[in-house]
Amino acid sequence: MSATLAVAAHRVVVDDLERQLAHWLAAASSFADAEEFASPSAWRSVEDEAGLPLRRMLGQLVDELVRQAGLARAVIRSARSDPALVQAAAAAVQQLRRSYTQVETTLEFFGDAVNSRTSVPLGNALRTLDRLATASMRSVLAPVGLRVPPTLTYVDKGLGASILRAGIRLWSPGSVNPVAAIKVVRHNLYRPTSLFHETGHQVAAMTGWVPALRDALSSELVDAPQLASVWSGWASEIAADVFAFAHTGYASISALYDVVGDERAIFRWPIGDPHPIGWLRTRLGVELCRDAWGPGPWDALDAAVVESYPVASAGGALTEVLQGSAARLPRIARACQSTRIPGLGGRPIGSLLPAARVSPSALADLEREAGPALWSSASLREREGIRIVALAGLREAEQPQFAADWAARARNWFHGVAVAG
C-alpha cells in the first residue's frame, strides 16, 4: 500500500472511531437526567432513604461512563497523529460500548422499578410497602447494631416475588446496590406476606442465617443422610419462609400455597432449585403454625393439600423423599425455629420476633382493642402495619366467604383510604 493510501486508510478508521465515540457519548449524556427513566411523580413517591442513595449511585455510574468516554476521546485524538495508537483507540471505543450496555441495564432496571408507580394510589401502596419492608428488617437488625438497608419496592407480573439485595454487585463494574429492590407481584400486592420472605433473604445474607440453618437441618436429619442433604440445600428459601412466618403468621402460609399450589408444579423438583418442593414447603409452614400455637385453621389447609395431592401420585423416588420428609416435618419445624443465628448474637429468630405476636388470638386482640381506628389511624399504620397485614391475610384465609371484602379493605388501606372496621 502506498504512503498516500495508508494515510487515507488511517484517517478513515480514526474518523469512524470518533464518530462512534460521539454516538455513545451522546447516548450516555442522556442518562444524566433520572427522569429519562422514570417520571417525576414516580421518583417523588420513593422514600428519601431509598431514592437519594439510589439517584446518587446512578449519577456516579453516568459520571464514570462520561469520564471513560473522555479518556477514549483522548486516545483517538492521539491516534490521529500516531497510527500505532489506532488499535488502542479502537479498544477504548469497544470498552465504552460494553460499559454503556452495563450502565444502561442498571439504569433501566431501577427506572422500570421506580416507574411502576404509575398512579397516586399505586404509589401510596408501594410507599407503604417500602416502609413495611424496612420495618421488618429493622426489627431484627437494629437490636444487634446492623445497618438497615433502605427498600425500593416495585410491582410486576408473575407468581412469585423476588429481591435484588442491597450490597451486591450490579451489572456495572464497581457499582454496589444501595437498596433492597423487591418485586411484589400484582396478585399479592395487597396481601404482601411475600414481601417479608424477600426481606428475610436480605436479613439472612447479613446475619449468617443460611449456613447456620443448613447445619441445623443436617444435624436434625442425621438419621436420614439423603434427606439431610436435600433439606440443607433448601436452607436459603426456608430461612426466608421462616422470616415471613415470624412477621405474618398463618397468613404467610396460606398465601404461599396460593403461589405453589399449581397441579403442574406442586411436586416439581428441578435440579439445583433452592426452593423446597411445593407440597413439602406448604406442609412445613403448617408445622411452623402447629409448633407455635397447636391446632388451628392451618390443619384444614394441610388436609386439603394431602387430599388434593396424594403423595403416592408423585411416583418413584420422589414419593420416598416426600414420605420420609413428611414424617419428620415436626422435627424440621422445630430446628427452623431454634436455629441460632450468628449475626443475631447466636439467638433464634423467635427471640426477636416471638410467634405469639402474630398468633390468631393476638391478632384478634389487636383487632378488638384498636376497633375501627385500625384501618384509619396513621399511628397504628406506622406502629402495627405488619401485624395489620397479618390480620387481613388471616381473615381472608379463615373466612373465604368474605375474602373479597377483606381484600378490598386491605387494598383501600394500602392506598391510604380510611375504611370502616
C-alpha positions in Angstrom: 0.0 0.0 0.0 1.4 3.4 -0.9 2.0 6.0 1.8 -0.9 8.1 0.4 -3.3 5.2 0.6 -2.0 4.3 4.1 -2.7 7.8 5.3 -6.1 7.8 3.8 -7.0 4.4 5.4 -5.7 5.6 8.8 -7.8 8.8 8.6 -10.9 6.8 7.7 -10.5 4.5 10.6 -9.8 7.3 13.1 -12.8 9.3 11.8 -15.1 6.3 12.2 -13.8 5.8 15.8 -14.5 9.4 16.5 -18.0 9.1 15.0 -18.7 6.0 17.2 -17.4 7.8 20.2 -19.7 10.8 19.6 -22.7 8.4 19.3 -22.0 6.6 22.6 -21.2 9.8 24.4 -24.4 11.4 23.3 -26.3 8.4 24.4 -24.5 8.3 27.8 -25.2 12.0 28.3 -28.9 11.4 28.2 -28.6 9.2 31.3 -27.7 12.3 33.4 -31.4 13.1 33.8 -33.1 10.5 36.0 -36.4 11.5 34.5 -35.4 9.8 31.3 -36.1 6.6 33.1 -39.0 7.3 35.5 -41.5 10.1 35.8 -41.0 12.9 38.4 -44.1 11.8 40.2 -42.8 8.2 40.4 -39.5 9.5 41.8 -41.3 11.6 44.4 -43.2 8.6 45.7 -39.9 6.9 46.6 -38.8 7.3 50.2 -35.8 9.7 50.6 -33.9 6.9 52.4 -34.0 4.8 49.2 -34.4 7.5 46.5 -31.4 9.7 47.5 -28.7 6.9 47.6 -30.2 5.3 44.5 -30.0 8.5 42.5 -26.6 9.2 43.8 -25.4 5.8 42.7 -27.0 6.2 39.3 -25.4 9.6 38.9 -22.0 8.2 39.7 -22.4 5.5 37.1 -23.2 8.1 34.5 -20.3 10.3 35.6 -17.9 7.3 35.3 -19.2 6.5 31.8 -18.7 10.0 30.6 -15.2 10.0 32.1 -14.4 6.8 30.3 -15.7 8.5 27.1 -13.3 11.4 27.7 -10.4 9.0 28.0 -11.4 7.3 24.8 -11.5 10.7 23.0 -8.0 11.5 24.2 -6.7 8.2 22.8 -8.5 8.8 19.5 -7.0 12.2 19.2 -3.5 10.9 19.9 -4.1 8.2 17.2 -4.7 10.8 14.6 -1.0 11.7 14.7 0.3 8.3 15.8 -1.0 5.3 13.8 0.5 3.0 16.3 -2.3 4.1 18.7 -5.2 3.2 16.4 -5.6 -0.3 18.0 -5.7 1.2 21.5 -8.3 3.8 20.3 -10.4 1.0 18.8 -10.2 -1.0 22.1 -11.2 2.1 24.1 -14.3 2.5 21.9 -15.2 -1.2 22.3 -14.9 -0.9 26.0 -17.1 2.2 26.1 -19.8 0.2 24.2 -19.7 -2.5 26.7 -19.7 -0.1 29.6 -22.7 1.7 28.1 -24.7 -1.5 28.0 -23.9 -2.4 31.6 -24.8 1.1 32.8 -28.0 1.0 30.7 -29.0 -2.3 32.2 -28.6 -0.9 35.7 -30.5 2.3 34.9 -33.3 0.5 33.1 -33.8 -1.9 35.9 -34.1 0.8 38.6 -36.0 3.1 36.2 -38.6 0.4 35.5 -38.9 -0.3 39.2 -39.5 3.3 40.1 -41.8 3.9 37.1 -44.0 1.0 38.2 -45.6 3.7 40.5 -48.0 4.6 37.7 -50.7 6.3 39.8 -51.1 8.1 43.1 -53.0 5.1 44.7 -50.3 2.6 43.5 -47.6 5.0 44.6 -49.1 5.2 48.0 -49.4 1.4 48.2 -45.7 0.9 47.2 -44.6 3.6 49.6 -46.4 1.7 52.4 -44.7 -1.5 51.3 -41.3 0.3 51.3 -41.9 1.2 54.9 -43.2 -2.2 56.0 -40.2 -3.9 54.4 -37.7 -1.6 56.1 -39.6 -2.1 59.4 -39.4 -5.9 59.1 -35.6 -5.7 58.8 -35.2 -3.1 61.4 -36.9 -5.3 64.0 -34.0 -7.8 63.9 -31.0 -5.8 62.6 -31.3 -2.7 64.7 -31.1 -4.5 68.1 -27.8 -6.1 67.1 -26.3 -2.9 65.6 -26.5 -3.8 62.0 -27.4 -1.2 59.4 -30.9 -1.5 58.0 -30.8 -1.1 54.2 -33.4 1.2 52.6 -36.1 -0.5 50.4 -37.5 0.1 47.0 -40.5 -2.0 46.1 -42.0 -2.3 42.7 -44.8 -4.2 41.1 -44.5 -6.6 38.2 -46.3 -9.6 36.7 -45.8 -13.2 37.7 -46.5 -15.5 40.6 -43.6 -15.0 42.9 -41.8 -12.1 44.5 -38.0 -11.6 44.3 -35.2 -9.4 45.6 -32.1 -7.7 44.4 -30.3 -7.5 47.7 -28.6 -4.3 49.0 -24.9 -4.7 49.0 -24.5 -6.9 46.0 -22.5 -6.0 42.8 -24.6 -4.7 40.0 -24.2 -5.1 36.3 -21.9 -2.1 36.0 -18.3 -2.9 37.3 -17.7 -1.3 40.6 -21.3 -0.5 41.3 -22.9 -1.8 44.5 -26.7 -1.9 45.0 -27.6 0.7 47.7 -31.2 -0.5 48.3 -33.1 -3.7 48.7 -35.1 -3.7 45.5 -38.1 -6.0 46.0 -40.5 -7.1 43.3 -44.1 -7.6 44.6 -46.3 -9.4 42.1 -49.7 -7.9 41.3 -51.8 -10.7 42.5 -50.3 -10.4 46.0 -49.9 -6.6 46.0 -52.5 -6.1 48.8 -51.7 -9.4 50.6 -47.9 -8.9 50.6 -46.7 -11.6 53.0 -44.1 -12.5 50.4 -42.6 -9.1 51.0 -41.3 -10.4 54.3 -39.9 -13.6 52.6 -37.8 -11.3 50.4 -36.6 -9.1 53.3 -35.8 -12.4 55.0 -33.3 -13.1 52.2 -31.7 -9.7 53.0 -31.5 -10.4 56.7 -30.3 -13.9 56.2 -27.4 -12.7 54.0 -26.4 -10.2 56.6 -26.5 -12.5 59.6 -25.1 -15.8 58.5 -28.5 -17.4 59.0 -28.4 -19.8 56.0 -25.2 -21.7 56.9 -26.4 -22.0 60.5 -29.8 -23.4 59.3 -28.1 -25.7 56.9 -26.1 -27.1 59.8 -29.1 -27.4 62.0 -31.1 -29.3 59.4 -28.2 -31.6 58.7 -27.9 -32.3 62.4 -31.6 -32.8 62.9 -31.8 -35.3 60.0 -28.6 -37.2 60.8 -30.7 -40.4 60.8 -31.5 -39.8 57.2 -28.4 -38.6 55.3 -30.1 -38.3 51.9 -32.9 -36.2 53.3 -30.4 -34.2 55.3 -28.6 -33.4 52.0 -31.9 -32.4 50.3 -33.2 -30.2 53.1 -29.9 -28.5 53.8 -29.9 -27.5 50.1 -33.1 -25.7 50.7 -31.9 -23.7 53.6 -31.9 -20.3 52.0 -35.5 -20.4 51.0 -36.6 -22.0 54.2 -34.9 -19.2 56.3 -36.9 -16.6 54.2 -40.1 -18.5 54.7 -39.5 -18.6 58.5 -38.9 -14.8 58.5 -42.2 -14.3 56.7 -43.9 -16.6 59.2 -42.4 -14.7 62.1 -43.8 -11.5 60.8 -47.2 -12.5 59.5 -48.0 -16.0 60.9 -50.5 -18.2 59.2 -51.3 -15.5 56.5 -47.8 -16.2 55.0 -48.6 -19.9 54.7 -52.0 -19.6 53.0 -50.6 -17.0 50.6 -47.6 -19.3 49.9 -49.9 -22.1 49.0 -51.7 -19.9 46.5 -48.4 -19.5 44.7 -47.1 -23.1 44.8 -50.4 -24.9 44.6 -50.2 -25.4 40.9 -51.1 -29.0 40.0 -48.4 -29.0 37.3 -45.7 -27.8 39.7 -46.5 -28.8 43.3 -44.4 -32.0 43.1 -41.8 -30.4 40.8 -38.2 -30.8 41.9 -35.8 -29.2 39.4 -32.1 -30.0 39.8 -30.4 -27.2 41.8 -33.7 -25.4 42.7 -33.2 -23.8 46.2 -36.9 -23.9 46.8 -38.4 -26.8 48.7 -40.9 -28.9 46.8 -44.2 -27.0 47.0 -46.0 -29.9 48.7 -43.4 -30.0 51.4 -42.9 -26.3 51.6 -46.6 -25.7 52.4 -46.8 -28.5 54.9 -43.6 -27.2 56.7 -45.4 -23.9 57.0 -48.3 -25.7 58.6 -45.9 -27.4 61.1 -44.5 -24.0 62.0 -48.0 -23.0 63.0 -48.6 -26.2 64.9 -45.3 -25.9 66.7 -46.1 -22.3 67.7 -49.8 -22.5 68.5 -51.1 -26.1 68.3 -54.3 -26.8 66.4 -55.8 -24.1 64.2 -57.1 -23.3 60.7 -53.8 -24.4 59.2 -54.9 -28.0 59.9 -57.7 -27.6 57.3 -55.1 -26.4 54.8 -52.9 -29.3 55.5 -55.8 -31.7 55.0 -56.7 -30.0 51.7 -53.1 -30.3 50.4 -52.9 -34.0 51.3 -56.4 -34.7 49.9 -55.8 -32.8 46.7 -52.3 -34.1 46.0 -51.9 -37.6 47.5 -48.2 -38.3 48.0 -48.5 -41.6 46.1 -49.3 -39.7 42.9 -45.8 -38.2 42.9 -44.3 -41.5 41.9 -40.9 -43.1 42.0 -38.1 -41.9 44.3 -39.9 -38.6 44.8 -42.5 -40.4 46.8 -39.9 -41.7 49.2 -38.5 -38.2 49.7 -42.0 -36.8 50.4 -43.0 -39.6 52.8 -39.7 -39.6 54.7 -39.8 -35.8 54.9 -43.4 -35.6 56.0 -42.7 -38.0 58.9 -40.0 -35.6 60.1 -41.7 -32.3 59.5 -42.3 -31.6 63.2 -38.6 -32.0 63.9 -37.7 -29.9 60.9 -40.0 -27.1 62.0 -38.5 -27.1 65.5 -35.0 -27.0 64.0 -36.0 -24.0 61.9 -37.4 -22.1 64.9 -34.5 -22.9 67.2 -31.5 -22.3 64.8 -29.1 -19.9 66.5 -28.2 -17.2 64.0 -24.6 -15.9 64.3 -25.4 -12.3 63.3 -28.2 -12.1 65.9 -25.8 -12.9 68.7 -26.5 -16.6 68.5 -30.2 -16.2 69.2 -33.0 -17.9 67.3 -35.4 -15.7 65.3 -38.1 -16.2 67.8 -36.2 -14.4 70.5 -36.5 -11.1 68.5 -39.8 -12.0 66.7 -41.9 -14.1 69.1 -44.5 -16.1 67.3 -47.1 -15.2 69.9 -47.3 -11.7 68.5 -48.9 -13.0 65.3 -51.0 -15.8 66.7 -54.7 -15.7 65.8 -55.6 -14.8 69.3 -53.0 -11.9 69.4 -54.3 -10.6 66.1 -57.8 -10.8 67.3 -56.8 -8.8 70.4 -55.3 -6.2 68.1 -58.4 -6.0 66.1 -60.7 -5.7 69.1 -58.6 -3.2 71.0 -58.0 -0.9 68.0 -61.5 -1.0 66.7 -62.3 1.0 63.5 -59.1 3.0 64.1 -57.1 0.0 63.0 -57.9 0.8 59.4 -57.6 4.6 59.5 -55.1 5.6 62.2 -51.7 6.9 60.9 -50.0 6.0 64.2 -51.4 2.4 64.1 -50.3 2.1 60.4 -46.8 3.1 61.5 -46.6 1.0 64.7 -48.7 -2.1 63.7 -48.6 -2.1 59.9 -47.0 -5.5 59.6 -49.5 -7.1 62.0 -52.4 -5.4 60.2 -51.1 -7.2 57.0 -51.0 -10.4 59.1 -54.6 -9.9 60.3 -56.0 -9.1 56.9 -54.3 -12.2 55.5 -55.5 -14.4 58.3 -59.1 -13.2 58.0 -59.1 -13.7 54.2 -57.8 -17.3 54.7 -60.2 -18.1 57.6 -63.3 -16.6 56.0 -63.2 -17.4 52.3 -66.9 -16.3 52.0 -65.8 -12.8 52.9 -62.4 -12.9 51.2 -63.4 -10.3 48.7 -64.4 -7.9 51.5 -61.1 -8.4 53.3 -59.1 -8.0 50.1 -61.0 -4.7 49.3 -60.3 -3.5 52.9 -56.6 -4.2 52.5 -56.5 -2.5 49.1 -58.0 0.7 50.5 -55.7 0.6 53.5 -52.7 0.4 51.2 -54.0 3.2 49.1 -54.3 5.3 52.2 -58.1 5.4 52.2 -59.8 5.2 55.6 -62.1 2.3 55.8 -64.7 1.2 58.3 -63.8 -1.6 60.7 
